[in-house]
């Protein structure tokens, strides 16, 4: 591992925004708060994957993976992060190194790839991602990126997060460090207002950001930059001129919020767009922070007026569903922010959460689960497919909400299932998203197909009359002639 990467990881672990980390002694803090990956455990959860997930939603830049083609295949387009403009982010760029590159080094191949991208697409910037193989052979992507930026007059951003560095959550933070080191603060916005905010850690999955933006616009609040959903390079580069930052639930990019507070004195808070009460709390907190930083005081009153109207509208639409859903049991197999924010949303609709997974959740996430669900919170650290199947078959849950990899467990148990992870096709953020979520759960639970698949096949049904006739025949055959 390169010394610069070691130093960067140590810096990430010394996170002032983490109360748990700051409560440790110097030795424990230096050791970090993550465990190294085991061989074979990198697929879908390594540092490279986390960095790519965090930065790929910046839609107008070219994302170049320096490594074997399989790394790009693993990470390309694995989230439904929507764009309102450029689609360049959906093009998969890779240096596709081979055996000779491993022997002789692939820095020249990387430089040529950067030149080819600039000549063909001329993006405002290129993000270059280090992977395990190129990290192990010692390719210096920082030096190559610096030389390419000087040569071509374009920002070329090194993202030094090879998979062996650690798990996906660490990769999120290393991707954020690349923004802090090379992007944020390098440009100035065309103009600023007292209502400018940044939204950090929001990826615009299935267009969720677009369900929140109209609410902010109704208050006159401008999203100066979203890091990184539906983001633009120029917006992220000028994010340091915002008046307040919102950290969207997860701690995955908390280092952006804390470093911006240290460098530019921008206050931040952590909020959620999931659930009616959480959405209202978020609007109140945004208004409060902006008033503290110079916005007119009537912003708080306007926020309360908007909340009153939107909550009444949402509850009116949910009322019909709540009567049918109250008491239904949900098994939530997800992680991170959704392990607690979705719990709050489900409880508002009258649903009972019988278990929520915390495999990818931080200690702060777990604390919030206990706060929402009480001391009886059933937190599942790691549930095997067999255990999921048993829990569903024993009727401990009426429906399972999870990612696509778990859907077949529910289908095999002949139980309803709904996608709650990043691959989903529905947006669940804001007041409108809450109504959508409840409507989709209702559709899944009361779909007539479940009654049909649970009905025994005709050849498995035992006809009592035929049983009596067969018994009579057996008795008559048994009697002596």
N, C-alpha and C positions, 0 to 999 in steps of 0.2 A: 504494500500500500504506500502510495506516495506521501512524503511528509506533509505536503500542503493539504492533502485530503484528511490526514490524521488531525491536523490543526483545525481544519474547518469543522470536522465532526465534534472535536472537543469544544469548539466555540458554540456549536448548536446545542450541545448538552448543557452548557452554562446559560440556561434560559431564564431570564428574570421574570417572564410571564408565567412560569410554572411554580406554584407554591410548593409542590412536593419536592421539586429539584432544589429549590432554595433552602428547604428545611434540612438538607443533607449536610454532612461535614465535607470538607474540601476533598478528601480522598474518595468518598462515595460519589461526589459530583463529578470528579474527574473520570471515574469508571463508566459514567454514562447511565442511561436509563433504558437501554435496549440490549437484547441478546443477539449474538451473531447467528447468521443463517446456518443451517446444516446442509450438507450436500444433497441436492435434489429438491430443496425446498424453495428455490428461487422463483419458480414459475408463478407468475401472477402476484408476487409479493416481495420482490427485491427492490433495492434502492433505485435502480435505474427505472423500473416500472413506476415507482412513486414519483420520481422527478418528471417523467414524461407525462403522467396523468396530471400533475400540477400545472405544467406549462403549455401543453399542447392546445388547450382552449384559447390561447392567444392566436387569433385566427389569420392574421395577415403576415405572419413570419413563416420562414421555412424551417422545419424541424428535421435536422440531419442526425441520424444515428450512426456513430462511428463504431462499427463492429460487424459481426456476422449477420447475415440477413435474417436469421431466426429471431434476433433481438427485436428488430423492427416489426417482424410478423407478430410477435407476442404483444406488442404495445400499440400497434397502429389501430386507431379508430375503435378502441375498446370502451368508449363511453359515448353516450349520445349528447355530447356538448354541441349545442346548436350555435349557428352564426347568422347574424343579420346582414352580412356582407360577404367578405372574402371567404373563399373555400380553400385557400392555399394550405391551411393546416391539415386538411384531409389527404394531402398528397404525402405518401410515405417515401422519405429520402433515406438512403443508407449507403455507406461506403462498401458494404458487402465484401469484407476482407476475406482472403483465402489463405492457404497454407504458406505460400511464399511471403505474404505480408506478415504472418506471424514470425517467420524467421528473420526477415530483413527490416521489419517495421513498416507501418502504414501511414506515416505522417505525410508523405508526398501524395498518396492516394486521397487523403483527407483534403489537402490543399486544392487538388484538382477538382474534387467534388464541390467544394465551396465555390470555386470559379465557375463551374458549369451551372450551378444553381443561379448565381448572379446573372450570368449571361442569358439564361433562358427565362427566368421569372422576375428578376430584379426586385426582390422583396425589400422591405424597409430594414430587415435584420434577419440573421440566421442564428438559430440555436443549435449548438453541436453537443451531442450527448455522448459521454464516455460510457463504455460497457466493460464487462469483466475481462474479455480477451485483450482488448487494446490497453486496458489498465495494467494487466499483468505483464504485457510485453514492453511496457514503459513508454507508450506514445504520449508525448507532451501536448495535449490538446490546447492548453492555455497558450503555449508559445505559437502553435500553428494559427490559432484564432487571432492572436495579436498581430501576427504577420499578415494574415489575410485582411484584417480590418484596415491595416495601414496601406496595403496594396490596392484594395478595391474601394476604399472610402465608405465602407458599410460596417455597421456594428455586427460583429461575429462573436456570439456569447458562448463561452465554454460552460457546460453543465457537468461538473465532475462528480458524478454519482454512479459509479460502477455497481453492479448488482451485489458484489461481495461485501460492500461497505456495511450492509445491514438490511433491515426490512423496509417495507414500502413507506411507512410513516416517516422514517428517517430520510428516505428519498424525497418525500414532499418538502421537507425542511431544507435539504441540500439544493433542490430546485429553487426554492425561495431565496436561498443565499446567493444564487447566481443572479437573481433579479436585484438584490440589494447591492451586490458588488459591481454590477456592470450596467444596470438599466435604470432603476429608479433614481431620479434626481439628475439625469443627463439631458433632459429637454425641459422646455417651459411651455405651459399651456397658452393657447391664444388669448384667453381671458380667464379670470377667476370670479367667483361670487361668494357671498357669506354662507351659501347653502351647499357647498361642494363637499362630497364625501367619497371615500373609497370603500368598496365592498371586497373583503379579502377572504379567500377560501370558498368562493362561490363559482361553480363550474358550468352554470346554465344548462344543466341536464334536461333534455327534452324541452328546453325553453323556459325553465323555471324563473330565471331572472326577469323575463318579460312579463311574468305575472306580478312581480313586485315593483318594477319600474313605474307603471302607471300610478300606483299608490304614492310613491315618492314624488312624482311629477305633480300630482294633485296638491301636494304640500309646497311645491316650488323647490324641492330638493333635487340637486343635480348629482348624478353618479359620475364623478370625474374619471374614475377608473374602476373597473372590476378586475380583480386579480384572482382568476384569470378568465372566467367565462365570458364569451363573446368579446374578448379584450382586443385592443389594438396596441401595437408597440408604442406609438406616440403617447397614448393615454397612460400606459403603465410607466413610461419614462418620465412623465410629468406628474405622477401621483403624489409627489412630495408637497404639492401646493394645496392639497385638500385640507379642510378644516377639522374633519373627524374621520375616524376609521371604524368600520364595523367588521368584526371577526365573525364569520358565519360558523357558529357552533363548534366545528372541529378544531382541535389544536394542531392540525397538520401544517398550517402556515403561520402559527402564532409568532414566529420570529420576525415576520414582516411587520406585524403590528408593533411589537416591542421595540424593534430597531428604528422604526419611523418615529416612535414617540421619543426615543433618545436623541435622534439626529435632528428632527424638525419640530419637536414638541407637539406632535399631533396626538390628541387623546383617542383612546379606542375603547370599545366595549365588545363583549361577546353576546351574540343574539342568535335567534333562530327564525326562519321563515315558515316552519312547519307548525300547524295548529293555530286556532283562532286566538287563544290567549297569548301565545308566544309571538304571533305576528303583531298584535296590539302592543305588547311590551317593547318590541323592537322599534316600532314607530315612535313610541314615547321617549325611548332612550336616544334615538337619533335627534329628535327635536330638542331634548334637554342638552345634549352635547353641543349642538350647533348654537343654541342660545348662549351657552357658556363661552363660546369662542367668537361671539359678536353678532349673531343673527338676531333679528327683532324678536322680542319676548312673546308676541302674539302667535309665534310658530307653535308653541305648546298648546294654546287654545285651539288652533286650527287642526292640530293632530288629534286632539280629543274629539272634535266634531267629526272628523273623517272616520275615526275608530267607531264612534257610535253608529254611524250610517252603515259602515261595512260589516260590523258584527251583526247588526240586526238583519241585514240582507242575507248573510251567510247562515245564521241560525234558522231563519225562515225556510231556507232551502234544505237544510239538514234535518229539520224536524220529522219529516215523513220517513226518512231512513232510520232515524234514531229509534223509533218505535219498534222497527223490525230487528235492529242490530243489538239492542240492549241485552246484555247477558251473554252474548256470543263470545267464545273464547278464541284468542289469537296467539299463535306461536310466531315470534319475530326472530328470524335468523338473519341478522345483518351485522353491522359494526360501526364504530366511530360515532359520529354525530347522530345517526339514525337510531342507534341503540337506546337513546333517551328522547330525542325530539319527536320521533314518530310515536313513541309511547304516549306522550302527552296528547298528541293529536287523536289517537285511537280512543283514549279514555274520554275525551270530550264528546265522542260519538256514542258513548255508552258501552263500548267494547271492553272486555276484560283481557288483559295481557297476562297469559299464564307463564311466559318465559321470554327473555330477550337475550340474545347472544352478546358477549362482550369480548370476543377473541381479539378484535382489532380496536377496542376502546381503550382510552386512557384512564388513569385513575380519576381524573376530573369527570369524565363521562360516567364512570361507575357511581361516583358520588351523587351525580344528578339523577341517576336511575333510582337510587335509594330515596332521594328527596321527593321524587314524583310518585314512586310506587310504595314507599314506606319500607319498614324493616323486613317485610315479608317478600321483598323483591326477589324473584327467581332469575338470577343471572347465570347464564350458561357460558362457561369459559370455552368449552370445545365439545360440541355434540357430534357424534358419529352419525352417518346415515342410518344405521340400524336403530340408534336411539331416537332419531327423529321419526322414523317409521313407527316405532313402538308407541311413541307419545301421541301420534296422530291416530293410530288404530285403536288405542285404548280410550279414545274420545276425550282426552284431556284438552284438545283444541278442536275448534270447528273449522279453522282455516289457517294456512301457513303463509306468511309474508316473508319472502327471501329473495336471493339472487337466482339467476337462471340455473346455476349448477345444482341447486337443491330441488328444483321443481319436480324432478322425476321421482323423488322420494314421496312427495305428496300425491302425485298422480298414481303411483303404485299402491298407496294406501287408500286410493279412491276418495281423496279429500280435496276440497277447493284450495287453490294456490293463486297468489298474485305476486307479480314482480315488484319489488320495492327498491332494488339496487339500480346502478347507473345504466343498465341496459334497457330500462323500462321506456315505454313509449308515451307515458302520460306525465304531465307536470303536476307536482303536488305542493308547490310553494304558495304562500299567501292565502287569503281568504278563498279565492276561487279554486286554488289547488286543494284545499281541505275538502271542499264540496266534491271535487273530482275524485279524490281518494275514497271518500265514503261511498260515492256512487259506484266506483269500480269494485269495492269490497262487497257491496250489496249484489252486484251482478254476479260476482264469483260465487258467493254463498248460496244464492237462490237460483242458480242456473239449473234447469230441469235435467241436465245431463247427469248430475250426481245421483239422482233417484234411479235413473236408468242403469248406470254402471254398477250400482249396488244391488240391483235386482238379479237373483240367480238366473243362470241360463236355462232355457227350457229343458235341456237334457239333464240338468242337475235338480229339477223339481221332482219331488216324490209324490205321485198320485195315490192317496189313501185307498181308493177303490181297487187300483191295480195291485197294491200290496195285499189286500184281503183276498183277491182272486188267486194270487200266486201262493199265498199261505194255504188256501183251500186245496189247491192242486197238490202241494207238497204233502198235506195231511192224507189226502186220498191215495196218493202213490205209496205212502208209508204203510197203509193198512194192508193186511194179508188178503189175498184173493179168496 
